[in-house]
Amino acid sequence: MGVQQRIINVLIALDQLAWVLLTLGRGHPDETISAAAWRMEQQGKIAGRVFRPLVDLLFRPIEKDHCYKAWLSEVQRAQLPSVYRG
């Protein structure tokens, strides 16, 4: 595993921790803020309708549709090591 992948892993872990802290422990512990924003928007929740556009705007210089891609990554279990993917 290269240095770049290690940095990405740490950033994902911090994002997941931030989500759990922001929700006072009610958030899914392995869900990122971006994925949660997409999920909540699809569920019609006000928080999703507020946060999803803000997060996507923040990540716009890096990638388009960041929250959707983060949610899709969660659904496809892309962050899991291959030994856990069955």
C-alpha positions, -999 to 999 in steps of 0.1 A, spaced: 0 0 0 14 33 -11 16 66 9 -12 81 -12 -36 53 -3 -26 55 34 -35 92 34 -68 85 17 -75 58 43 -68 83 72 -90 109 56 -119 85 52 -115 73 88 -116 110 100 -146 116 79 -164 86 94 -154 97 129 -167 133 122 -200 119 111 -205 98 143 -195 128 164 -218 152 146 -247 128 151 -238 122 187 -233 85 180 -265 80 160 -247 79 127 -235 47 110 -199 43 122 -186 34 87 -206 60 67 -190 92 55 -206 126 58 -209 127 20 -226 94 17 -249 103 46 -258 136 29 -268 118 -3 -288 91 16 -306 117 37 -315 138 7 -329 108 -11 -350 101 20 -364 136 18 -348 148 50 -341 185 54 -305 179 66 -298 161 33 -313 188 12 -290 213 30 -258 194 34 -257 175 1 -254 206 -21 -229 222 3 -206 191 3 -209 187 -35 -200 224 -39 -170 219 -16 -157 189 -36 -166 204 -70 -130 212 -80 -120 176 -73 -150 157 -87 -186 161 -98 -214 144 -79 -191 137 -49 -219 127 -25 -236 103 -49 -202 87 -57 -195 84 -19 -229 68 -14 -224 44 -43 -189 35 -29 -206 27 4 -233 5 -12 -207 -13 -33 -185 -17 -2 -155 -3 -22 -136 7 9 -136 -29 23 -104 -49 18 -109 -77 -7 -108 -103 20 -141 -89 34 -160 -86 1 -171 -122 -3 
